[in-house]
Amino acid sequence: MARKFIDCREYPSDIHCTVAVSADSETELLDVAVQHAVTVHGHTDTPQLRETLKSLFKEGTPAQ
């Protein structure tokens, strides 16, 4: 499986979050992304949140 990532810098927020995470496993990345979305951005862990986050994953690694 190719490395995947999600980068908060690509999605504007009130807190101007600059966190980017990557992982070799989509499951691992989803777990971390959900934890971040709930803890930092105040979202609720729902199936819809998980599907939305998953749809935002990109292959590769985040730009510096």
mmCIF file as gemmi writes it, N, C-alpha and C atoms, coordinates in Angstrom:
data_model
loop_
_atom_site.group_PDB
_atom_site.id
_atom_site.type_symbol
_atom_site.label_atom_id
_atom_site.label_alt_id
_atom_site.label_comp_id
_atom_site.label_asym_id
_atom_site.label_entity_id
_atom_site.label_seq_id
_atom_site.pdbx_PDB_ins_code
_atom_site.Cartn_x
_atom_site.Cartn_y
_atom_site.Cartn_z
_atom_site.occupancy
_atom_site.B_iso_or_equiv
_atom_site.pdbx_formal_charge
_atom_site.auth_seq_id
_atom_site.auth_asym_id
_atom_site.pdbx_PDB_model_num
ATOM 1 N N . MET Axp A 1 ? 0.845 -1.188 0 1 0 ? 1 A 1
ATOM 2 C CA . MET Axp A 1 ? 0 0 0 1 0 ? 1 A 1
ATOM 3 C C . MET Axp A 1 ? 0.884 1.243 0 1 0 ? 1 A 1
ATOM 4 N N . ALA Axp A 2 ? 0.54 2.225 -0.788 1 0 ? 2 A 1
ATOM 5 C CA . ALA Axp A 2 ? 1.293 3.475 -0.865 1 0 ? 2 A 1
ATOM 6 C C . ALA Axp A 2 ? 1.014 4.337 0.367 1 0 ? 2 A 1
ATOM 7 N N . ARG Axp A 3 ? 1.994 5.11 0.757 1 0 ? 3 A 1
ATOM 8 C CA . ARG Axp A 3 ? 1.849 6.022 1.881 1 0 ? 3 A 1
ATOM 9 C C . ARG Axp A 3 ? 0.77 7.059 1.552 1 0 ? 3 A 1
ATOM 10 N N . LYS Axp A 4 ? -0.041 7.413 2.545 1 0 ? 4 A 1
ATOM 11 C CA . LYS Axp A 4 ? -1.102 8.401 2.375 1 0 ? 4 A 1
ATOM 12 C C . LYS Axp A 4 ? -0.979 9.466 3.452 1 0 ? 4 A 1
ATOM 13 N N . PHE Axp A 5 ? -1.591 10.63 3.171 1 0 ? 5 A 1
ATOM 14 C CA . PHE Axp A 5 ? -1.524 11.716 4.141 1 0 ? 5 A 1
ATOM 15 C C . PHE Axp A 5 ? -2.784 12.573 4.088 1 0 ? 5 A 1
ATOM 16 N N . ILE Axp A 6 ? -2.931 13.393 5.12 1 0 ? 6 A 1
ATOM 17 C CA . ILE Axp A 6 ? -3.948 14.442 5.161 1 0 ? 6 A 1
ATOM 18 C C . ILE Axp A 6 ? -3.278 15.651 5.8 1 0 ? 6 A 1
ATOM 19 N N . ASP Axp A 7 ? -3.578 16.824 5.275 1 0 ? 7 A 1
ATOM 20 C CA . ASP Axp A 7 ? -2.883 18.043 5.682 1 0 ? 7 A 1
ATOM 21 C C . ASP Axp A 7 ? -3.904 19.131 5.989 1 0 ? 7 A 1
ATOM 22 N N . CYS Axp A 8 ? -3.984 19.547 7.241 1 0 ? 8 A 1
ATOM 23 C CA . CYS Axp A 8 ? -4.954 20.571 7.644 1 0 ? 8 A 1
ATOM 24 C C . CYS Axp A 8 ? -4.707 21.914 6.951 1 0 ? 8 A 1
ATOM 25 N N . ARG Axp A 9 ? -3.498 22.169 6.515 1 0 ? 9 A 1
ATOM 26 C CA . ARG Axp A 9 ? -3.203 23.439 5.85 1 0 ? 9 A 1
ATOM 27 C C . ARG Axp A 9 ? -4.015 23.608 4.572 1 0 ? 9 A 1
ATOM 28 N N . GLU Axp A 10 ? -4.494 22.511 4.004 1 0 ? 10 A 1
ATOM 29 C CA . GLU Axp A 10 ? -5.264 22.566 2.763 1 0 ? 10 A 1
ATOM 30 C C . GLU Axp A 10 ? -6.746 22.875 3 1 0 ? 10 A 1
ATOM 31 N N . TYR Axp A 11 ? -7.164 22.902 4.272 1 0 ? 11 A 1
ATOM 32 C CA . TYR Axp A 11 ? -8.562 23.116 4.612 1 0 ? 11 A 1
ATOM 33 C C . TYR Axp A 11 ? -8.659 24.239 5.643 1 0 ? 11 A 1
ATOM 34 N N . PRO Axp A 12 ? -9.063 25.423 5.225 1 0 ? 12 A 1
ATOM 35 C CA . PRO Axp A 12 ? -9.089 26.589 6.125 1 0 ? 12 A 1
ATOM 36 C C . PRO Axp A 12 ? -9.897 26.324 7.395 1 0 ? 12 A 1
ATOM 37 N N . SER Axp A 13 ? -9.386 26.845 8.501 1 0 ? 13 A 1
ATOM 38 C CA . SER Axp A 13 ? -10.1 26.73 9.772 1 0 ? 13 A 1
ATOM 39 C C . SER Axp A 13 ? -9.855 28 10.581 1 0 ? 13 A 1
ATOM 40 N N . ASP Axp A 14 ? -10.68 28.195 11.588 1 0 ? 14 A 1
ATOM 41 C CA . ASP Axp A 14 ? -10.55 29.37 12.448 1 0 ? 14 A 1
ATOM 42 C C . ASP Axp A 14 ? -9.246 29.379 13.23 1 0 ? 14 A 1
ATOM 43 N N . ILE Axp A 15 ? -8.693 28.196 13.486 1 0 ? 15 A 1
ATOM 44 C CA . ILE Axp A 15 ? -7.464 28.139 14.281 1 0 ? 15 A 1
ATOM 45 C C . ILE Axp A 15 ? -6.208 28.087 13.421 1 0 ? 15 A 1
ATOM 46 N N . HIS Axp A 16 ? -6.378 28.109 12.111 1 0 ? 16 A 1
ATOM 47 C CA . HIS Axp A 16 ? -5.238 28.082 11.179 1 0 ? 16 A 1
ATOM 48 C C . HIS Axp A 16 ? -4.3 26.908 11.485 1 0 ? 16 A 1
ATOM 49 N N . CYS Axp A 17 ? -4.874 25.729 11.566 1 0 ? 17 A 1
ATOM 50 C CA . CYS Axp A 17 ? -4.14 24.508 11.9 1 0 ? 17 A 1
ATOM 51 C C . CYS Axp A 17 ? -3.109 24.188 10.823 1 0 ? 17 A 1
ATOM 52 N N . THR Axp A 18 ? -1.93 23.791 11.253 1 0 ? 18 A 1
ATOM 53 C CA . THR Axp A 18 ? -0.847 23.45 10.324 1 0 ? 18 A 1
ATOM 54 C C . THR Axp A 18 ? -0.409 22 10.454 1 0 ? 18 A 1
ATOM 55 N N . VAL Axp A 19 ? -1.233 21.161 11.058 1 0 ? 19 A 1
ATOM 56 C CA . VAL Axp A 19 ? -0.887 19.756 11.265 1 0 ? 19 A 1
ATOM 57 C C . VAL Axp A 19 ? -1.06 18.96 9.977 1 0 ? 19 A 1
ATOM 58 N N . ALA Axp A 20 ? -0.089 18.119 9.701 1 0 ? 20 A 1
ATOM 59 C CA . ALA Axp A 20 ? -0.168 17.167 8.598 1 0 ? 20 A 1
ATOM 60 C C . ALA Axp A 20 ? 0.277 15.811 9.146 1 0 ? 20 A 1
ATOM 61 N N . VAL Axp A 21 ? -0.445 14.757 8.795 1 0 ? 21 A 1
ATOM 62 C CA . VAL Axp A 21 ? -0.086 13.417 9.243 1 0 ? 21 A 1
ATOM 63 C C . VAL Axp A 21 ? -0.069 12.468 8.059 1 0 ? 21 A 1
ATOM 64 N N . SER Axp A 22 ? 0.788 11.468 8.144 1 0 ? 22 A 1
ATOM 65 C CA . SER Axp A 22 ? 0.872 10.461 7.089 1 0 ? 22 A 1
ATOM 66 C C . SER Axp A 22 ? 1.09 9.094 7.721 1 0 ? 22 A 1
ATOM 67 N N . ALA Axp A 23 ? 0.747 8.054 6.964 1 0 ? 23 A 1
ATOM 68 C CA . ALA Axp A 23 ? 0.908 6.688 7.443 1 0 ? 23 A 1
ATOM 69 C C . ALA Axp A 23 ? 0.913 5.738 6.251 1 0 ? 23 A 1
ATOM 70 N N . ASP Axp A 24 ? 1.461 4.555 6.467 1 0 ? 24 A 1
ATOM 71 C CA . ASP Axp A 24 ? 1.465 3.526 5.431 1 0 ? 24 A 1
ATOM 72 C C . ASP Axp A 24 ? 0.132 2.789 5.372 1 0 ? 24 A 1
ATOM 73 N N . SER Axp A 25 ? -0.618 2.856 6.454 1 0 ? 25 A 1
ATOM 74 C CA . SER Axp A 25 ? -1.903 2.17 6.545 1 0 ? 25 A 1
ATOM 75 C C . SER Axp A 25 ? -3.037 3.188 6.566 1 0 ? 25 A 1
ATOM 76 N N . GLU Axp A 26 ? -4.037 2.987 5.711 1 0 ? 26 A 1
ATOM 77 C CA . GLU Axp A 26 ? -5.191 3.889 5.69 1 0 ? 26 A 1
ATOM 78 C C . GLU Axp A 26 ? -5.945 3.833 7.013 1 0 ? 26 A 1
ATOM 79 N N . THR Axp A 27 ? -5.996 2.672 7.619 1 0 ? 27 A 1
ATOM 80 C CA . THR Axp A 27 ? -6.668 2.516 8.911 1 0 ? 27 A 1
ATOM 81 C C . THR Axp A 27 ? -5.957 3.328 9.987 1 0 ? 27 A 1
ATOM 82 N N . GLU Axp A 28 ? -4.648 3.238 10.013 1 0 ? 28 A 1
ATOM 83 C CA . GLU Axp A 28 ? -3.864 3.986 10.987 1 0 ? 28 A 1
ATOM 84 C C . GLU Axp A 28 ? -4.027 5.491 10.775 1 0 ? 28 A 1
ATOM 85 N N . LEU Axp A 29 ? -3.968 5.926 9.528 1 0 ? 29 A 1
ATOM 86 C CA . LEU Axp A 29 ? -4.131 7.337 9.215 1 0 ? 29 A 1
ATOM 87 C C . LEU Axp A 29 ? -5.522 7.821 9.619 1 0 ? 29 A 1
ATOM 88 N N . LEU Axp A 30 ? -6.531 7.04 9.354 1 0 ? 30 A 1
ATOM 89 C CA . LEU Axp A 30 ? -7.895 7.43 9.712 1 0 ? 30 A 1
ATOM 90 C C . LEU Axp A 30 ? -8.036 7.58 11.225 1 0 ? 30 A 1
ATOM 91 N N . ASP Axp A 31 ? -7.481 6.649 11.973 1 0 ? 31 A 1
ATOM 92 C CA . ASP Axp A 31 ? -7.557 6.733 13.436 1 0 ? 31 A 1
ATOM 93 C C . ASP Axp A 31 ? -6.923 8.025 13.955 1 0 ? 31 A 1
ATOM 94 N N . VAL Axp A 32 ? -5.757 8.373 13.435 1 0 ? 32 A 1
ATOM 95 C CA . VAL Axp A 32 ? -5.057 9.583 13.868 1 0 ? 32 A 1
ATOM 96 C C . VAL Axp A 32 ? -5.815 10.832 13.416 1 0 ? 32 A 1
ATOM 97 N N . ALA Axp A 33 ? -6.309 10.824 12.183 1 0 ? 33 A 1
ATOM 98 C CA . ALA Axp A 33 ? -7.035 11.974 11.653 1 0 ? 33 A 1
ATOM 99 C C . ALA Axp A 33 ? -8.32 12.228 12.448 1 0 ? 33 A 1
ATOM 100 N N . VAL Axp A 34 ? -9.025 11.173 12.81 1 0 ? 34 A 1
ATOM 101 C CA . VAL Axp A 34 ? -10.25 11.312 13.607 1 0 ? 34 A 1
ATOM 102 C C . VAL Axp A 34 ? -9.902 11.857 14.985 1 0 ? 34 A 1
ATOM 103 N N . GLN Axp A 35 ? -8.88 11.311 15.596 1 0 ? 35 A 1
ATOM 104 C CA . GLN Axp A 35 ? -8.462 11.781 16.919 1 0 ? 35 A 1
ATOM 105 C C . GLN Axp A 35 ? -8.131 13.278 16.866 1 0 ? 35 A 1
ATOM 106 N N . HIS Axp A 36 ? -7.425 13.7 15.846 1 0 ? 36 A 1
ATOM 107 C CA . HIS Axp A 36 ? -7.068 15.108 15.683 1 0 ? 36 A 1
ATOM 108 C C . HIS Axp A 36 ? -8.326 15.96 15.457 1 0 ? 36 A 1
ATOM 109 N N . ALA Axp A 37 ? -9.21 15.523 14.574 1 0 ? 37 A 1
ATOM 110 C CA . ALA Axp A 37 ? -10.42 16.281 14.264 1 0 ? 37 A 1
ATOM 111 C C . ALA Axp A 37 ? -11.294 16.467 15.505 1 0 ? 37 A 1
ATOM 112 N N . VAL Axp A 38 ? -11.378 15.446 16.335 1 0 ? 38 A 1
ATOM 113 C CA . VAL Axp A 38 ? -12.195 15.507 17.55 1 0 ? 38 A 1
ATOM 114 C C . VAL Axp A 38 ? -11.517 16.371 18.614 1 0 ? 38 A 1
ATOM 115 N N . THR Axp A 39 ? -10.253 16.107 18.874 1 0 ? 39 A 1
ATOM 116 C CA . THR Axp A 39 ? -9.539 16.78 19.955 1 0 ? 39 A 1
ATOM 117 C C . THR Axp A 39 ? -9.253 18.247 19.654 1 0 ? 39 A 1
ATOM 118 N N . VAL Axp A 40 ? -8.782 18.531 18.464 1 0 ? 40 A 1
ATOM 119 C CA . VAL Axp A 40 ? -8.346 19.886 18.131 1 0 ? 40 A 1
ATOM 120 C C . VAL Axp A 40 ? -9.457 20.731 17.505 1 0 ? 40 A 1
ATOM 121 N N . HIS Axp A 41 ? -10.227 20.127 16.611 1 0 ? 41 A 1
ATOM 122 C CA . HIS Axp A 41 ? -11.218 20.897 15.862 1 0 ? 41 A 1
ATOM 123 C C . HIS Axp A 41 ? -12.644 20.787 16.413 1 0 ? 41 A 1
ATOM 124 N N . GLY Axp A 42 ? -12.842 19.946 17.429 1 0 ? 42 A 1
ATOM 125 C CA . GLY Axp A 42 ? -14.134 19.866 18.086 1 0 ? 42 A 1
ATOM 126 C C . GLY Axp A 42 ? -15.207 19.091 17.349 1 0 ? 42 A 1
ATOM 127 N N . HIS Axp A 43 ? -14.82 18.279 16.363 1 0 ? 43 A 1
ATOM 128 C CA . HIS Axp A 43 ? -15.793 17.459 15.643 1 0 ? 43 A 1
ATOM 129 C C . HIS Axp A 43 ? -16.219 16.279 16.509 1 0 ? 43 A 1
ATOM 130 N N . THR Axp A 44 ? -17.309 15.648 16.124 1 0 ? 44 A 1
ATOM 131 C CA . THR Axp A 44 ? -17.786 14.445 16.784 1 0 ? 44 A 1
ATOM 132 C C . THR Axp A 44 ? -17.426 13.252 15.902 1 0 ? 44 A 1
ATOM 133 N N . ASP Axp A 45 ? -16.938 12.195 16.537 1 0 ? 45 A 1
ATOM 134 C CA . ASP Axp A 45 ? -16.556 10.986 15.799 1 0 ? 45 A 1
ATOM 135 C C . ASP Axp A 45 ? -17.819 10.267 15.325 1 0 ? 45 A 1
ATOM 136 N N . THR Axp A 46 ? -18.12 10.427 14.05 1 0 ? 46 A 1
ATOM 137 C CA . THR Axp A 46 ? -19.294 9.788 13.445 1 0 ? 46 A 1
ATOM 138 C C . THR Axp A 46 ? -18.854 9.06 12.179 1 0 ? 46 A 1
ATOM 139 N N . PRO Axp A 47 ? -19.674 8.155 11.692 1 0 ? 47 A 1
ATOM 140 C CA . PRO Axp A 47 ? -19.343 7.501 10.418 1 0 ? 47 A 1
ATOM 141 C C . PRO Axp A 47 ? -19.173 8.524 9.287 1 0 ? 47 A 1
ATOM 142 N N . GLN Axp A 48 ? -19.977 9.585 9.302 1 0 ? 48 A 1
ATOM 143 C CA . GLN Axp A 48 ? -19.88 10.614 8.269 1 0 ? 48 A 1
ATOM 144 C C . GLN Axp A 48 ? -18.53 11.337 8.347 1 0 ? 48 A 1
ATOM 145 N N . LEU Axp A 49 ? -18.073 11.675 9.546 1 0 ? 49 A 1
ATOM 146 C CA . LEU Axp A 49 ? -16.763 12.31 9.704 1 0 ? 49 A 1
ATOM 147 C C . LEU Axp A 49 ? -15.675 11.394 9.156 1 0 ? 49 A 1
ATOM 148 N N . ARG Axp A 50 ? -15.748 10.127 9.49 1 0 ? 50 A 1
ATOM 149 C CA . ARG Axp A 50 ? -14.743 9.17 9.022 1 0 ? 50 A 1
ATOM 150 C C . ARG Axp A 50 ? -14.727 9.067 7.497 1 0 ? 50 A 1
ATOM 151 N N . GLU Axp A 51 ? -15.903 9.033 6.887 1 0 ? 51 A 1
ATOM 152 C CA . GLU Axp A 51 ? -15.973 8.964 5.423 1 0 ? 51 A 1
ATOM 153 C C . GLU Axp A 51 ? -15.436 10.241 4.785 1 0 ? 51 A 1
ATOM 154 N N . THR Axp A 52 ? -15.775 11.38 5.378 1 0 ? 52 A 1
ATOM 155 C CA . THR Axp A 52 ? -15.279 12.655 4.853 1 0 ? 52 A 1
ATOM 156 C C . THR Axp A 52 ? -13.754 12.71 4.934 1 0 ? 52 A 1
ATOM 157 N N . LEU Axp A 53 ? -13.213 12.375 6.084 1 0 ? 53 A 1
ATOM 158 C CA . LEU Axp A 53 ? -11.754 12.407 6.239 1 0 ? 53 A 1
ATOM 159 C C . LEU Axp A 53 ? -11.092 11.454 5.251 1 0 ? 53 A 1
ATOM 160 N N . LYS Axp A 54 ? -11.634 10.266 5.141 1 0 ? 54 A 1
ATOM 161 C CA . LYS Axp A 54 ? -11.081 9.269 4.225 1 0 ? 54 A 1
ATOM 162 C C . LYS Axp A 54 ? -11.06 9.787 2.784 1 0 ? 54 A 1
ATOM 163 N N . SER Axp A 55 ? -12.081 10.533 2.412 1 0 ? 55 A 1
ATOM 164 C CA . SER Axp A 55 ? -12.153 11.061 1.046 1 0 ? 55 A 1
ATOM 165 C C . SER Axp A 55 ? -11.114 12.149 0.8 1 0 ? 55 A 1
ATOM 166 N N . LEU Axp A 56 ? -10.544 12.706 1.865 1 0 ? 56 A 1
ATOM 167 C CA . LEU Axp A 56 ? -9.552 13.771 1.747 1 0 ? 56 A 1
ATOM 168 C C . LEU Axp A 56 ? -8.115 13.247 1.731 1 0 ? 56 A 1
ATOM 169 N N . PHE Axp A 57 ? -7.941 11.954 1.942 1 0 ? 57 A 1
ATOM 170 C CA . PHE Axp A 57 ? -6.599 11.364 1.928 1 0 ? 57 A 1
ATOM 171 C C . PHE Axp A 57 ? -5.988 11.478 0.537 1 0 ? 57 A 1
ATOM 172 N N . LYS Axp A 58 ? -4.687 11.716 0.519 1 0 ? 58 A 1
ATOM 173 C CA . LYS Axp A 58 ? -3.942 11.783 -0.735 1 0 ? 58 A 1
ATOM 174 C C . LYS Axp A 58 ? -2.755 10.832 -0.644 1 0 ? 58 A 1
ATOM 175 N N . GLU Axp A 59 ? -2.313 10.371 -1.781 1 0 ? 59 A 1
ATOM 176 C CA . GLU Axp A 59 ? -1.137 9.498 -1.796 1 0 ? 59 A 1
ATOM 177 C C . GLU Axp A 59 ? 0.131 10.326 -1.726 1 0 ? 59 A 1
ATOM 178 N N . GLY Axp A 60 ? 1.136 9.77 -1.056 1 0 ? 60 A 1
ATOM 179 C CA . GLY Axp A 60 ? 2.415 10.453 -0.935 1 0 ? 60 A 1
ATOM 180 C C . GLY Axp A 60 ? 2.622 10.98 0.461 1 0 ? 60 A 1
ATOM 181 N N . THR Axp A 61 ? 3.356 12.079 0.547 1 0 ? 61 A 1
ATOM 182 C CA . THR Axp A 61 ? 3.628 12.719 1.82 1 0 ? 61 A 1
ATOM 183 C C . THR Axp A 61 ? 3.342 14.219 1.682 1 0 ? 61 A 1
ATOM 184 N N . PRO Axp A 62 ? 3.007 14.883 2.792 1 0 ? 62 A 1
ATOM 185 C CA . PRO Axp A 62 ? 2.682 16.3 2.716 1 0 ? 62 A 1
ATOM 186 C C . PRO Axp A 62 ? 3.897 17.153 2.34 1 0 ? 62 A 1
ATOM 187 N N . ALA Axp A 63 ? 3.624 18.262 1.666 1 0 ? 63 A 1
ATOM 188 C CA . ALA Axp A 63 ? 4.686 19.204 1.325 1 0 ? 63 A 1
ATOM 189 C C . ALA Axp A 63 ? 5.188 19.889 2.591 1 0 ? 63 A 1
ATOM 190 N N . GLN Axp A 64 ? 6.425 20.306 2.555 1 0 ? 64 A 1
ATOM 191 C CA . GLN Axp A 64 ? 6.98 20.968 3.742 1 0 ? 64 A 1
ATOM 192 C C . GLN Axp A 64 ? 6.658 22.419 3.785 1 0 ? 64 A 1
